Every structure is written in structure tokens, then in C-alpha cells.
Amino acid sequence: ITIDDYLEIRDEYIARNMYLYIFEISAPRGFGEQWAQGHLMELAPELIKPTKKLEKNYSGEYDFLYPLPNGEMIKIWTRDYNLNFMTTVVWCLNFDSLKFLKRSFKSALAEGDSGKTSFWMAENEQNSFNRIITQSFLRNIKSFEKYLLFYEKSKERFTDVSRKINSTKLKKQYNHSLGKIYKNFEINHCQFMLVGQWIAFNLIEIIPGFLRQKLLEEKIKLEQINKIIPIVLFPSKDKAVSKMEEEIFKIALDFKRGLLSDNKRGEAVKLLVKKYGWIPAIIPEIPLWDEKFFQNRIKDATKDPNLEEAIQKIADSKKEKQKMKNNFNNILRQYPKLRELFLIAQKLTDLKDERDEARRFAYFLVRPLYYEIASRAKLKIDELVILSPTEIYNFLQKEKLPTLEEINQRKKNFIVYVLNKKFKIYSGKQAADFSKKYLISKEKIEKESFSGIIASPGKVKGIVKTVLDKKDLYRVREGEILVAITTHPDYLSVMKKAKAIITDEGGLTSHAAIVSREFKIPCIVGTKIATKVLKDGDLVEVDADKGVVKIIKKFKEKSILPVFIS
């Protein structure tokens, strides 16, 4: 443990034993070590004495070893989230899960590196989590309805708290009162993070395989199963971002045809901001969609020579959705024994976007709270979100903050996990050493070809364009192969341009899979290595009938020679 950890433990002990004087120097060393070690093991029973058998390079340089849970640590996903958000994820799996699932998942860990954040978990704990939620909520329709009830209640509480914050005059609150408001938000945030996000996310990932297994048990032929699953996992509801796209295209077409005046277009833009401006509000530091954003989108759509074709694609996708609804109803009649399971699967598919939209809207409502706290802390918003919820609360109660040096280090890299019911946050060299030791990715990279999950069939060849975050979206051109870690609702406009889509993450119910099926774009998800292997300009063949990506020709950058003009 670090000297800061020791001092914290010591101060807590002295606070409970006010007449005790710690003999830090003059006490016999052997006695002091023995007493201190015994006392620390009482406080943190998970600490163990190191030996060469446990750690072959051990040579007495430390007193205790904190073992990670048995099982290899695996990377679950990578996103553009901040440290503040990730501490909530880690916390809910350590404590809220104990109340809700009767189990704590102590290996939950967040790693930040160069603006990207990855969530890690011990493989055995991830498997255990999936087993518990499958047994608890996928047994039958009643058990699933029990989960939906928990989900609706936690969503309602989270949204209500966020609405209340949005209507509160935050500037008139004293720091202490603002701290209580923030703490209440975080309590409800943690609950919705577990029930509405983490459990939902994993149930959505589990359901395709669970569905396939049940169909096989019913002796249904594999060919028929491959037809049933895409129909059952087709969303029955329209996404907010899809509705927005349709409205933008219609406004652009009316303006192009002279059916819409500048004033009317201005009114339409204001309405778009009101209806959809909240969509990117996943974290406070990302700008919202304002009037300028929608004006530019309409302007770009007006100039697009394929505008009418884009509107026709939306109309075709609506017809496809209606066709899928009819097919779904036919399947319910054809397989009455599996009716409950099919209804659960479809509800989970719809929940994919519903839960995401619910949290984005709540984060939009609560955004003024973060900006008010940042103002009082004299921090930029991207600095405030590098603090944990505990650190933000402590600032509002005691005006105590980490140093700017520590905050800037965390921007580069960090590790967050829970030890002895408290957050541990490492940054700089300490975080880098931790990652190197415990979080080594063991993915095999095959350079000529690799495979993934078939999300939407088809076979095409094309040029790769990688999108590592939202800043890269503008670079995607019509007919290119979109390669991403994962996709989000704000990727929709460029996904429609893509000839094919390949992602590192995701399954049959992922955003990329659902959108690609909706617009009949060949798609392979869950490759794990696509963004590591493929680079801009590579020529590839995407065989989404077999789930294989083949590199035909690697792009070679031409050398640029200096030209001297006399």
C-alpha cells in the first residue's frame, strides 16, 4: 500500500482511540511490523502475505499482496466515457449489485488511456454475472416481467430526480445543499446504471445465443433458426435519431423545392433543437446539438444530389419494418410453445434503444448541475469529469480537490477499482504499471483475414474508413467500408452511406447489427480486432454470408518529397 493509504488508516485508528500514541520510530521494529500487519489484515481481510510461490519475483520489497479475483481479466468494451462516469459503473457492480443480485463483482475495473476508456472484469465473474441474470430474469415471462418492473421503477426515479435538478435554481444553493442534490442524483444514477444499463446490456447480449439454444432444443432445423432469429430480433419501435433524420431530409427537400421560406425553416430548426438536441448528452463535456448543428445538417442535405434517394431508403426501411412485424406475428402463431420467449427477445431488442435514450435525456436534464459545480470548483467541465463522484461530493462539503497535476495525469491515463469499500484511482506511471501487469490483451491478430458475428448478410468489396470516435465521422464517404469499435445513434447518417460495416464489439442485438439489418447493409460485428488490423485505404472483401473479412490489398502511403522553388 502507499504511504497515503497508511496515513489514512492510521488517522482513522487514532480517531477511534483518542488516548493512543503510535510509536512509529522508537518502538522495536519487529513488534511494530507484527502489530501493524495484523491490524491491517483485520481492516482488509483480502490482503495476503506475499511469497515466492505467489509472486516469483518477490524479494521482501512490500508487506502485502492484493490479489485480483481468480480468472483472466477480459476487456468487455471500449467507449469515449470519462472517469466520473466509469466510477459509477464500477461502484454499481460492487454495491448496488449486492442489494439487487445478492452478489458483488469486485473485479470490475475501468482503464482510461489517451481519451478512450475500457471496462474490464475477471472472466469468471463476467460469466457468473450472466448466469445469475439469465436464471433470474429469462426463466419465463413472469421472471422477465419482474425485471421490467425493476427497470421501469429505476428509470422513473432516475428521470424524476434529473427533472427536479433541471428545475432547481442551482446558483442559489449553498455548496452543502448542492452536495446533497448531487449525492441524491448519484444514488439514483447508480441504481439505474445497474438495472437499466448493465443488466439490460448483458441480457441483450445474451438473448441471441439463449434463443438459438432453445430453438435447437425444440428440434427446429438450423436453416429455419437462421431465418427466425433476425425476425425476432428486429426492433418494433422507431429510434429518436431515425425520426430526426427523416425530419431533416423532409425539411431539406421542401426548402430545395421552394416550399419552405427562410423563416419557416428557422422555426423548423428551433423545433428540431427542442425535440432532438439532447441526443449526444451521454457525458457533460460533449456539445449538445444546437441550431447551428441542425442548420448545417439541413444545408448539407439540401446540397446532396441523392436526397430523394435517401428519403426513399427511409420509406423502404419502414415497409421492411412492417413486413418484419407481420413475419413476427406469423412466427408467434407458428410456434405457440415459444411465444413467451419470442416476446421477451423482441422487448429486449426494443430496450436496447429505449434505455439508451432514457439515460441520455436524464443526463441532458442534469447537465446544468455539472456546469454549476465546475464553475464553483474553478475547473473546466472536462477537468471536473476526471473526478470521481466521491471527490465531487467532498469538494462540495469540504472544498477539497485533487491537484491540477493529478487531474491532468488522469486525462492521459487512469485506473479505477474498489478496494475495501473505497475507490482506488491510479494515474501516470502507477496506472501504466497496473495496466501492464494485469490488463494485457491476449487477442490474436491474423493479418490476412479474420472473422466475427454475421449481423446482416451480403458480400461486397470496398475501401476501409476507420472511425475511432465521433470526430472521425465526417471522413466517411459514400460506398466506403465503415470500421469502428462500436456504433452509436449519432453514427446513423454515415452508417447509411457505408457499403458494409465491421465492428470490434457487439452481437446480434448491437446498434450496428440492428441498423444494418434495417437498411440491408452487409455487417459483421464482434470481430475484436478490426480497428487494430484495418487501416484507412485498405481494400477488403466483407463476406457477411460467412462472417469473414479478407484483406485484398493493404494501403501504402506514398512518400511526399519536398519541392524547392527558386
DAFEN-V639420 format. One record per residue. N is the residue number from 1. RES is the residue in three letters. OMEGA is omega as a letter, one per 30 degrees, with the letter a starting at -180 (* if undefined). NEAR is the number of other C-alpha atoms within 12 Angstrom. Layout:
N RES OMEGA NEAR
N RES OMEGA NEAR
This chain:
1 ILE a 20
2 THR l 14
3 ILE l 10
4 ASP l 11
5 ASP a 19
6 TYR a 18
7 LEU l 15
8 GLU l 16
9 ILE a 23
10 ARG a 24
11 ASP l 17
12 GLU a 15
13 TYR a 20
14 ILE l 16
15 ALA l 14
16 ARG a 12
17 ASN a 12
18 MET a 12
19 TYR a 9
20 LEU l 13
21 TYR a 16
22 ILE l 19
23 PHE a 16
24 GLU a 17
25 ILE a 12
26 SER l 11
27 ALA l 15
28 PRO a 12
29 ARG a 13
30 GLY l 13
31 PHE a 15
32 GLY l 17
33 GLU a 19
34 GLN a 16
35 TRP a 18
36 ALA a 24
37 GLN l 24
38 GLY a 19
39 HIS l 18
40 LEU a 26
41 MET l 21
42 GLU a 15
43 LEU a 19
44 ALA a 21
45 PRO a 18
46 GLU l 19
47 LEU l 23
48 ILE l 21
49 LYS a 24
50 PRO l 20
51 THR l 17
52 LYS l 13
53 LYS l 10
54 LEU a 15
55 GLU a 18
56 LYS a 10
57 ASN a 12
58 TYR l 16
59 SER l 13
60 GLY a 14
61 GLU l 14
62 TYR a 20
63 ASP a 22
64 PHE l 26
65 LEU l 23
66 TYR a 23
67 PRO l 20
68 LEU l 29
69 PRO l 22
70 ASN l 18
71 GLY a 19
72 GLU l 22
73 MET l 31
74 ILE l 31
75 LYS a 30
76 ILE l 33
77 TRP l 30
78 THR a 32
79 ARG l 32
80 ASP a 32
81 TYR a 33
82 ASN a 43
83 LEU a 49
84 ASN l 42
85 PHE a 36
86 MET l 42
87 THR l 43
88 THR l 41
89 VAL a 46
90 VAL a 42
91 TRP a 40
92 CYS l 39
93 LEU l 42
94 ASN a 35
95 PHE l 31
96 ASP l 30
97 SER l 29
98 LEU l 18
99 LYS a 17
100 PHE a 26
101 LEU a 29
102 LYS a 16
103 ARG l 21
104 SER a 27
105 PHE a 38
106 LYS a 39
107 SER a 37
108 ALA a 42
109 LEU l 47
110 ALA l 47
111 GLU l 51
112 GLY a 41
113 ASP l 29
114 SER l 23
115 GLY l 24
116 LYS a 26
117 THR l 35
118 SER l 38
119 PHE a 38
120 TRP l 38
121 MET l 36
122 ALA a 27
123 GLU a 23
124 ASN l 22
125 GLU l 29
126 GLN l 34
127 ASN l 21
128 SER l 21
129 PHE a 36
130 ASN l 28
131 ARG a 22
132 ILE a 25
133 ILE l 34
134 THR a 28
135 GLN a 19
136 SER a 23
137 PHE a 34
138 LEU a 35
139 ARG a 22
140 ASN a 22
141 ILE a 21
142 LYS l 17
143 SER l 20
144 PHE l 28
145 GLU l 21
146 LYS l 20
147 TYR a 32
148 LEU l 27
149 LEU l 17
150 PHE a 24
151 TYR a 31
152 GLU a 25
153 LYS a 19
154 SER l 29
155 LYS a 33
156 GLU l 25
157 ARG a 28
158 PHE a 36
159 THR l 31
160 ASP l 26
161 VAL a 29
162 SER l 34
163 ARG a 22
164 LYS l 22
165 ILE a 33
166 ASN a 27
167 SER l 16
168 THR l 20
169 LYS a 16
170 LEU a 28
171 LYS a 21
172 LYS a 11
173 GLN l 20
174 TYR a 17
175 ASN a 27
176 HIS l 21
177 SER l 21
178 LEU l 30
179 GLY l 30
180 LYS l 25
181 ILE a 31
182 TYR a 37
183 LYS l 27
184 ASN l 24
185 PHE a 35
186 GLU l 36
187 ILE l 26
188 ASN l 30
189 HIS a 41
190 CYS a 37
191 GLN l 39
192 PHE l 39
193 MET a 37
194 LEU a 41
195 VAL a 40
196 GLY a 41
197 GLN a 34
198 TRP l 36
199 ILE l 41
200 ALA a 39
201 PHE a 34
202 ASN l 37
203 LEU l 42
204 ILE l 39
205 GLU a 32
206 ILE a 34
207 ILE a 37
208 PRO l 38
209 GLY l 24
210 PHE l 27
211 LEU l 36
212 ARG a 31
213 GLN a 19
214 LYS l 27
215 LEU l 27
216 LEU l 20
217 GLU l 15
218 GLU l 17
219 LYS l 13
220 ILE a 20
221 LYS a 16
222 LEU l 17
223 GLU l 13
224 GLN l 17
225 ILE a 25
226 ASN l 25
227 LYS a 22
228 ILE a 32
229 ILE l 38
230 PRO l 37
231 ILE a 37
232 VAL a 41
233 LEU l 47
234 PHE a 45
235 PRO a 40
236 SER a 33
237 LYS l 26
238 ASP l 28
239 LYS l 31
240 ALA a 28
241 VAL l 30
242 SER l 31
243 LYS l 24
244 MET l 33
245 GLU a 32
246 GLU a 31
247 GLU l 29
248 ILE a 36
249 PHE a 36
250 LYS l 30
251 ILE a 37
252 ALA a 39
253 LEU l 29
254 ASP a 23
255 PHE l 26
256 LYS a 24
257 ARG l 15
258 GLY a 14
259 LEU a 15
260 LEU l 18
261 SER l 16
262 ASP a 18
263 ASN a 12
264 LYS l 17
265 ARG l 28
266 GLY l 21
267 GLU l 18
268 ALA l 29
269 VAL l 31
270 LYS l 21
271 LEU l 22
272 LEU l 32
273 VAL a 25
274 LYS a 20
275 LYS a 21
276 TYR a 34
277 GLY a 30
278 TRP a 34
279 ILE a 38
280 PRO a 33
281 ALA a 30
282 ILE l 31
283 ILE a 34
284 PRO a 38
285 GLU l 27
286 ILE a 24
287 PRO l 20
288 LEU l 27
289 TRP a 28
290 ASP a 23
291 GLU a 23
292 LYS l 18
293 PHE a 21
294 PHE l 33
295 GLN l 28
296 ASN l 17
297 ARG l 28
298 ILE l 32
299 LYS l 23
300 ASP a 22
301 ALA l 30
302 THR a 25
303 LYS a 18
304 ASP l 19
305 PRO a 14
306 ASN a 18
307 LEU a 28
308 GLU l 23
309 GLU l 18
310 ALA l 29
311 ILE l 27
312 GLN l 17
313 LYS l 24
314 ILE l 31
315 ALA l 21
316 ASP a 17
317 SER l 29
318 LYS l 23
319 LYS l 16
320 GLU l 22
321 LYS l 29
322 GLN l 21
323 LYS l 19
324 MET l 28
325 LYS l 23
326 ASN l 18
327 ASN l 23
328 PHE l 29
329 ASN l 22
330 ASN l 18
331 ILE l 27
332 LEU l 23
333 ARG a 15
334 GLN a 15
335 TYR a 21
336 PRO a 15
337 LYS a 17
338 LEU a 26
339 ARG a 24
340 GLU a 26
341 LEU l 34
342 PHE l 38
343 LEU l 33
344 ILE a 35
345 ALA a 43
346 GLN l 35
347 LYS l 31
348 LEU l 43
349 THR l 42
350 ASP a 29
351 LEU l 37
352 LYS a 44
353 ASP a 35
354 GLU a 30
355 ARG a 36
356 ASP l 35
357 GLU l 31
358 ALA a 35
359 ARG l 39
360 ARG l 35
361 PHE l 33
362 ALA l 38
363 TYR l 36
364 PHE a 34
365 LEU a 33
366 VAL a 37
367 ARG l 35
368 PRO l 29
369 LEU a 39
370 TYR a 42
371 TYR l 27
372 GLU l 32
373 ILE l 40
374 ALA l 28
375 SER a 20
376 ARG a 26
377 ALA a 30
378 LYS l 17
379 LEU l 25
380 LYS a 22
381 ILE l 28
382 ASP l 27
383 GLU l 34
384 LEU a 39
385 VAL l 35
386 ILE l 47
387 LEU l 44
388 SER l 38
389 PRO l 37
390 THR a 32
391 GLU l 32
392 ILE l 39
393 TYR l 31
394 ASN l 24
395 PHE a 28
396 LEU l 30
397 GLN a 23
398 LYS a 15
399 GLU l 18
400 LYS a 16
401 LEU l 28
402 PRO a 25
403 THR l 17
404 LEU l 18
405 GLU l 15
406 GLU l 22
407 ILE a 31
408 ASN l 24
409 GLN a 29
410 ARG l 39
411 LYS a 32
412 LYS l 27
413 ASN l 33
414 PHE l 42
415 ILE l 43
416 VAL l 43
417 TYR a 37
418 VAL l 31
419 LEU l 28
420 ASN l 21
421 LYS l 18
422 LYS l 22
423 PHE l 31
424 LYS l 31
425 ILE l 36
426 TYR l 34
427 SER l 32
428 GLY a 25
429 LYS a 17
430 GLN l 21
431 ALA a 29
432 ALA l 24
433 ASP l 18
434 PHE a 26
435 SER a 28
436 LYS a 14
437 LYS a 14
438 TYR a 27
439 LEU l 30
440 ILE l 17
441 SER a 19
442 LYS l 13
443 GLU l 17
444 LYS a 15
445 ILE l 18
446 GLU a 19
447 LYS a 22
448 GLU l 20
449 SER l 25
450 PHE a 35
451 SER l 34
452 GLY a 33
453 ILE l 36
454 ILE a 41
455 ALA l 47
456 SER a 42
457 PRO l 31
458 GLY a 26
459 LYS a 27
460 VAL l 29
461 LYS l 27
462 GLY a 33
463 ILE a 33
464 VAL l 41
465 LYS a 38
466 THR l 37
467 VAL a 36
468 LEU l 33
469 ASP a 25
470 LYS a 27
471 LYS a 14
472 ASP a 19
473 LEU a 26
474 TYR a 23
475 ARG a 25
476 VAL a 33
477 ARG l 25
478 GLU l 24
479 GLY l 22
480 GLU l 34
481 ILE a 44
482 LEU l 53
483 VAL a 50
484 ALA l 46
485 ILE l 40
486 THR l 40
487 THR a 40
488 HIS a 37
489 PRO a 36
490 ASP l 37
491 TYR a 36
492 LEU a 33
493 SER l 33
494 VAL l 36
495 MET l 45
496 LYS l 37
497 LYS a 29
498 ALA l 38
499 LYS l 35
500 ALA a 47
501 ILE l 64
502 ILE l 58
503 THR l 50
504 ASP a 39
505 GLU l 36
506 GLY l 37
507 GLY a 38
508 LEU l 45
509 THR l 44
510 SER a 46
511 HIS a 46
512 ALA a 47
513 ALA a 44
514 ILE a 46
515 VAL a 44
516 SER l 41
517 ARG a 36
518 GLU a 40
519 PHE l 36
520 LYS l 31
521 ILE l 37
522 PRO a 44
523 CYS l 54
524 ILE a 52
525 VAL l 45
526 GLY a 38
527 THR a 37
528 LYS a 35
529 ILE a 31
530 ALA a 45
531 THR l 33
532 LYS a 24
533 VAL a 33
534 LEU l 41
535 LYS l 28
536 ASP l 31
537 GLY l 26
538 ASP l 31
539 LEU a 25
540 VAL l 38
541 GLU l 37
542 VAL l 44
543 ASP a 33
544 ALA l 35
545 ASP a 23
546 LYS a 22
547 GLY a 29
548 VAL l 32
549 VAL a 45
550 LYS l 33
551 ILE a 28
552 ILE a 21
553 LYS l 21
554 LYS l 22
555 PHE l 18
556 LYS l 11
557 GLU l 10
558 LYS l 7
559 SER l 6
560 ILE a 6
561 LEU l 6
562 PRO l 6
563 VAL a 6
564 PHE l 5
565 ILE a 4
566 SER * 3
